[in-house]
Amino acid sequence: MQDQDEVIVGYLIQREDAEGELSFWEPRNEWQEDPNEGKLYEKVEEAEADAKALQAGDDATITVELVFEADEDGDWDDEDEAEAPKA
């Protein structure tokens, strides 16, 4: 469930294949593994229309996913660096 403070910044089209692998739609380059490279839709109606067209003839599960504004307090890259041993 969405917190009242979370701000929706857009929508991504996500594809999950039979093996559970996720990819994200980007019209110029098609399916991308990195969600940051997927097209960020501003309007849910446009995302849903494209998702419906992409679903035709595809056995994978294609959904429209919400994208929330990043939390300014958390920087995940810093966490990864903190866990890495220093040489």
Secondary structure, DSSP 8 states (H G I E B T S, - for coil): ---TT--EEEEEEEEE-TT--EEEEETTTEEESSGGGS--BS-HHHHHHHHHHHHTT--SEEEEEEEE---TT--HHHHHHHHS---
